[in-house]
Amino acid sequence: MIKNSQKTDDKQNNKLPGVNRNRKNSEPLNYAYVPSSFKGGLRSLTKSFLFISQNRNTSFAAESCIEVLRIANILNCNALYTWSHQVADNRNFDFTECDPNQTIVLAGGIFDPWLPSNPTCGKIRTPLRTAARVCVIGSAIFVPLCAGILKTQRAAVHPHFRAAVKERGYINDFYDGTVCHQPLLSSAVSPLAAVEMIIELIGAQDGTFIETAIKDQLGLVSDLSMTRSREYWHFKHMGQGNTVVSQALDIMLENLEDTLSIGQISRSMEVSTRRVERNFREKINLSPLQVYRSLQLEKVEKLLSQTDLPISEISIACGFYNTALLTKWYKRKFGVQPSLARRFHYIGKSAA
């Protein structure tokens, strides 16, 4: 029996700014972008996920993975990934309504084996067999084993559970790493490793650029001083490796406070202003100035929500020479005045 159910569907995903609501949730995988760690595997990948947590104590594992999917949607500016989340009561749960095109993610912990009851095993056997992909986290490795399936696929299993897993009929060798991907099964030894597992699944579908951008946003990079903003990654993704766009974006990001003219940016790149403008129009469908302003307004939003700086100082820090100019562009982008946005951050929209 499911104790608690939390669902995030298309309606919630469609609240994302810039989301393309007409784009399909499942697209064919371009294997040219599959990372080397997936060679020979990943026969079936989907963008629809069903998360089942062992209990409330392990639900944070699913929520962490969902946050990765949420970031992927933001970076893609499309609600590509959808999900639902259910919290079970260890032994009795049911996901018989799982769509065969979904990926089932069983989120367990690292202490207590997840041993479903016999009636539950009977109910979940077919959904586990027909799901596009099954992902197991930590103690969730016991669920498919108890259901009598996936005993021969190699998996990453936490050392705490290896002896018991063998007793349950697992006949393959354990994978020595923290995350393992097989044609129908992905496994992570722990909730923390599960984040890496989901990031790699996204990277296999959307490319290594999005995978790198997600790691950057989550702080999973060696040099945090090089972390870039979400708008930056979004525009760079749209640029598709165009060197003019990439170089201009780097210059813009380094000069948010002292706004440069497009001519100054062009001269520093030793290219013509016309070429810069043409490349931005062709790749991003926006002018360089519009992109520059969007990066500046993103910084405004962060300073409004995360600091107590006066709006007049925020204006100067983000390249707007006066509050009136900032208010004009901020309201055009976000729909509210900066002063009202700050109130929302402090007391909530319902109270404002």
QUIFENZI-V644078 format. One record per pair of residues at least 24 apart in sequence whose C-alpha atoms are under 7 Angstrom apart, sorted by the first residue. I is the first residue (numbers start at 0). J is the second residue. D is the distance in Angstrom with one decimal. If there is no record, write none. Layout:
i	j	d
I	J	D
I	J	D
This chain:
i	j	d
0	87	6.6
0	88	6.7
0	91	5.0
0	92	4.6
0	93	6.8
1	85	6.9
1	86	6.1
1	87	4.7
1	88	6.4
1	92	5.5
2	86	6.1
2	87	5.8
2	88	6.3
3	85	6.2
3	86	5.2
4	84	6.2
4	85	4.4
4	86	5.9
5	83	6.5
5	84	5.0
5	85	5.8
6	82	7.0
6	83	4.2
6	84	5.4
7	81	7.0
7	82	5.6
7	83	5.2
8	81	5.7
8	82	6.0
8	83	6.7
9	81	6.5
12	78	5.5
13	78	6.2
17	76	5.5
17	77	7.0
18	76	5.1
18	77	4.2
18	78	5.9
19	77	5.0
19	78	6.8
20	78	6.9
24	79	4.9
24	80	6.3
28	204	5.5
29	204	7.0
32	203	6.3
32	206	5.0
32	207	6.8
33	203	4.5
33	206	6.9
34	203	6.2
37	180	6.7
40	180	6.6
40	181	5.1
40	182	4.6
41	180	6.8
41	181	6.1
41	182	4.6
41	183	6.8
42	182	4.9
42	183	6.7
43	131	5.8
43	132	6.4
43	182	7.0
43	183	6.7
44	131	6.8
44	132	6.8
45	100	6.6
45	101	6.2
45	102	6.3
46	79	6.5
46	80	4.8
46	81	6.5
47	80	5.8
47	81	4.9
47	82	5.7
47	101	5.0
47	102	6.2
48	81	6.3
48	82	4.6
48	83	6.6
48	101	5.5
48	102	4.8
48	103	6.0
49	82	5.6
49	83	5.1
49	84	6.1
49	101	6.7
49	102	6.2
49	103	4.9
49	104	6.0
50	83	6.1
50	84	4.6
50	85	6.2
50	103	6.1
50	104	4.7
50	105	6.1
50	106	7.0
51	84	6.0
51	85	4.9
51	86	5.8
51	87	6.7
51	104	6.2
51	105	5.0
51	106	6.0
52	85	6.3
52	86	4.8
52	87	5.9
52	105	6.0
52	106	4.6
52	107	6.2
53	86	6.5
53	87	5.4
53	88	6.5
53	89	5.1
53	106	6.1
53	107	5.2
53	113	6.7
54	86	5.6
54	87	5.3
54	88	5.3
54	89	5.9
55	86	6.3
57	106	6.7
57	107	5.8
57	108	5.6
58	86	6.7
60	106	6.1
60	190	4.8
61	106	5.9
63	194	6.6
64	193	6.9
64	194	5.4
64	197	6.3
67	198	6.8
70	213	6.6
71	213	6.7
74	229	6.5
74	232	6.8
74	233	5.4
75	233	6.8
89	113	6.2
89	114	7.0
89	115	6.5
90	114	6.0
90	115	4.0
90	116	5.1
91	115	6.1
91	116	6.2
91	119	5.7
92	119	6.3
93	119	6.8
93	122	6.7
93	123	6.5
94	123	6.6
95	122	6.7
95	123	6.3
95	126	5.9
97	126	6.4
99	129	5.6
99	130	4.5
99	131	5.7
100	130	6.3
100	131	5.2
101	130	6.0
101	131	5.6
102	130	6.2
102	131	5.5
102	132	4.7
102	133	5.8
103	130	6.7
103	132	6.3
103	133	4.9
103	134	6.1
104	133	6.0
104	134	4.6
104	135	5.9
105	134	6.1
105	135	4.9
105	136	6.1
105	139	5.7
106	135	6.3
106	136	4.9
106	139	6.0
107	136	5.3
107	137	5.1
107	138	4.7
107	139	4.7
108	137	5.1
108	138	5.4
108	189	6.4
108	190	6.5
109	137	5.4
109	138	5.9
109	189	6.1
111	138	6.6
112	138	4.9
112	141	6.7
113	138	5.5
113	139	5.6
113	141	5.8
113	142	6.4
114	141	6.2
114	142	6.2
115	142	6.4
120	145	6.6
120	146	4.8
121	146	6.9
132	183	5.0
132	184	5.9
133	183	6.4
133	184	5.1
133	185	6.4
134	184	5.8
134	185	4.6
134	186	5.5
135	185	6.5
135	186	4.9
135	187	6.4
136	186	5.9
136	187	4.9
136	188	6.0
136	189	5.7
136	190	6.2
136	193	6.2
137	187	6.2
137	188	4.7
137	189	4.5
137	190	6.7
154	179	5.8
154	186	5.8
155	179	5.5
155	186	5.5
155	187	5.7
155	188	5.6
156	188	5.0
157	188	4.6
157	189	6.9
230	294	6.2
231	294	6.9
234	283	6.9
237	282	6.2
237	283	5.8
238	282	5.2
238	283	6.3
243	275	6.4
243	278	6.9
244	278	6.6
244	279	6.3
251	291	6.1
255	295	5.8
255	317	5.5
255	318	5.7
256	315	6.6
256	316	4.9
256	317	4.6
256	318	4.3
257	318	5.4
258	318	5.3
296	329	6.5
303	341	5.6
304	341	6.1
304	344	5.7
